[in-house]
């Protein structure tokens, strides 16, 4: 083969190779949140401002030294891209005769909405001979989170709206919270948590969130219908004696972030799909 023919063949061969498609680029937008400034509640240092990576580091630090830990790191791909991200974290360790059992979980939005937490939960089961006093637990909770919105039915509820903890008329102190926690919720106070426009109480929204799938889509309708921007729930279940706590469950829900992140993610997924499958740009011929 002559040199000239060889050069032409190589050029034609290179031209026939498919062009490498550029990697898809996501330009993240931080979604709105119910919490800001000093009113930014956290569970073990994890708030709804945490990304999946920072939350994972906190989870690992909390369970450091335990050899019985189970981890479930749920990853997803963004749309039709190869971009992977952590959608949920679940760490757990069983209780024993001399050690507490613990489950920590959190759910995160996509990279388009900065992969931020919108649901965080922690469940602690105390060993029988290590169950703390209910009064001490309530003091620790109120020292950390402040005075709750409403107390009863084994719960302390913190309801957030417009950057503040909602009040329904009772300013709880440690003694009044301890007195109220095992009674039913005051119906006159509870009804004030419903919106005049038909929006429902965040107490009910938190209870449903605990029992359902934690994806943005699954939680979106409840978040839109909630008469609040966010909520923190702490349940203290009785232990071996009425004044002791056998189980403590913490739940942090950012309804405002769920609504905002769902909108951002939805727009980004549509844009990504359109980029993969652009609409034909042809025009009708002259007839």
N, C-alpha and C positions, 0 to 999 in steps of 0.2 A: 504494500500500500504506500502511495506517495505521501510525503509530508503534508502537502496541501489537502489531500483527502482526509488525512488523520485529523488535522485541525478542524475542518468542517464537521467531521463526525463528532468530535468532542464538544464543539459549540452547540450542535443540535441536541446532543445528549443532555447538556446542562440546561438548555432551554426547555427540555421536556420534563425536567424534574418539577414537582409541585412546589409552589412557594410556601414557606413556613408561616403559618398564621400567627400573628402576635398574640401573646397571652392576654386574656381578658383582664381588664383593670377595673377594680371596684373603687369608687370614690365615696368613702363612708360619710354618713351624716349621723350625728349624735341625736338620738330621739329625746323627746321631752320626758321629764320625770316629775313625780309627785314630791320629791324630796330635794331640798337644797339648803345650803348654809349649815346652821347648827342642827337643823331638823333633818338629819340624814341618818336614820337608824341603820344599824348593821347587826348581823349575826356572825359572831366569831371574826369580826373585822370585814365581813363580806357585805357590801351594800349593793343597791341597784345601780351604783356607779361603777361597779367592778366589771372588768372584762372576764372572759372565760379563762384566760391564762393567769390573771392575778388571783381569781377565785381558786383555780386549781392549786396554786402555790399555797394558799391559805388552808385548803383542805388537807394537803399533804403534810403541812406543818402541824395541823391539829391531830392527825393520826400517827405522827412520827413515834416510833418506838413500839407500836402495836403490831404483832405478827399475825393477827387474825383478821386484818382489814380486807374487805372486799371492795374493789373499785369498778365502777361502770362509767366509762367515758364515751358518751354517745356523740359520734361525729357524722356530719352530713356534708354533701356537696352543694354549692350554691347554683341553683338552676341547672343549666346544661354545661356548666364550666367544670374545670378540674380543681377549682378552689375549694378546699375543705375547711371546715371549722367545727368547733365544739358547740353542740346544741344543748347538751345537758351533762351534768356531773352528779354521780351518786357514790358516796363513800359510806361504808357501814362497818360496824364491829359489834359482835354480840355481847350481851351482858353476861356476867359470871357471878360466882359467889362473892368475890371481892373486888369486882370492877364494874364500872358502868357500861351499858350498851349505848351505842350512838349511831344515828343515821343523819347524814347531812346531804342535801341535794339542792341543785340550783338549775335554772333553765335560762338560756341566752338567745338573743336575737341573732340575725345573720350578720356577716361582715358589712353588709350595706348599711346597717344601723349600728355599726361600731361594736357588734358582738357583746352587748351589755346584758347584765342580769335583769330579769323582771320578776322572778319568783325564787325565793330562798326559803328553805325549811330545815329545821334541826329538831330531832326527836331524841330525848335522853331518857334512858331507863336506868334507875339507880339500883345498885345492889341493896338488898334488904337491910343490912346493917350499916348502910351509908346514906340512907335517905335523909335529905336536909329538912329542917323545919320549914313549914309553909310561910311563917312570918319572915324568916331569913330570905327565902326565895323572893317574896314580894318586895322586900327592901332592896335586894340586888336589882330586880327588874325596874323598880321605880327610880333608883339611883341612876340607872343607865338610860332609861327612856323617858322619864318624867311621869307626870300624872296622867293616867289613862282616860279615855273618853267614857267608857262604861265598863263595869265589873259585874260578873255573875256567871252562873252556869259553868263554874270552874275556869273561867277565862278573864284575862285582862285584855281589853281591846283598845287599840290606838287607831283612831280614824283621822286621816289627813285630808285637808281640803284647802286650796289656795295658800299653801305654804304654812299652814298651822294645824295643830291638833284640835279637832272639833270638840267643843264642850256641849253637853246636854243638860247642864245645870248643876252637876255635882262636881265639886273640886275634891278629888280623892286624896286622902293621906294614907300612910301605910296602915294605920289602925282601921280606917273605914273600908279600905280595899280588902283587908283580911276578913273583916266582918261580912262583906258582901260576896266574896268569891264563891262560896258554896250555895248561895241562894239563887233562885231564878233571876234572869235579867229583869230589871224594872221595866214593865211594859210601857209606862208613860215616857220613860227616857228612851227606850228602844225605838218607839214610834217616831221620835224626833230625827232619827237617822235616815228615815225615808225622805225622798225628795218630793216637793209639792208638784213637780212635773211628772211624777210617776216613776222616777228612778228609785231603785231598790237599795236597801241597806247594805253597806259593805260587810257587815257581820255575816249575812247570808252568802255574799259573794266569796268571802274567804273560805267558808265551810264547803262550798261547792268546788272551789279551786283545789282544796286539799284532796278531794276524792276523784277528780277528773284528770284527763290527759293534760300535760303542762305545755303543749305547743301553743304558739301565738294564736293560730286559727281556732283552736279549741277553747281558748280563754277570751277571745275577742268580744263576743256578744255580751258576756257578763261584765267585762271591763267597760264597755260602752254604756251599759245600763246601770252602772254603779253610781250612787250618790256620793262619790268621794273620788279623790285622786289616787289614794293608796291606803294601805292598812297594815298594821302589825297586830298579830294575835299571839297571846301566850296562854297556853292551857296548862294548868297544874292539877294533875290527877292524884287523888289521895293514895297514900302508901299503906304500910302496915298499921299505922295509927292515923286518925283523922287529921292530926296536926302535922303529919309528915307528907312529903311529896314522893310518890313512887315513879311518876313519869312527868316530864316537862316537854311540851311541844311548842316550838317557835315557828311562826309563819310570817313572812314578809312579802307583800304583794304590791307591785307598782302598776296600778290600773292605767294611769296616764301614759306610762312607758309602753305598755302593751298596745294601746291604741296608736300611739305615735310610731312605734317600731313596725307595726303591721302595715301601716300606710307607706313608710319608707321602703320596707322590704318588697311590698307589692309593686310599687313603681319601678324598683330596681330590677325585679324579675321580668317585668314586661319589657323593659329596655334591653335586657340581656337576650330575651327571646327574639325580639325584633332585630337585634344585631346578628343573631345566628340565622334567622330566616327573614331577610329584608323583604319588604313589600315590592313586587315588581314595579318598575318605573316606566313601563311602556305606555305609549299613547295610541289612541284609536287612529287608524289610517284614514286618509281623506277618501270619502266615498263619492 
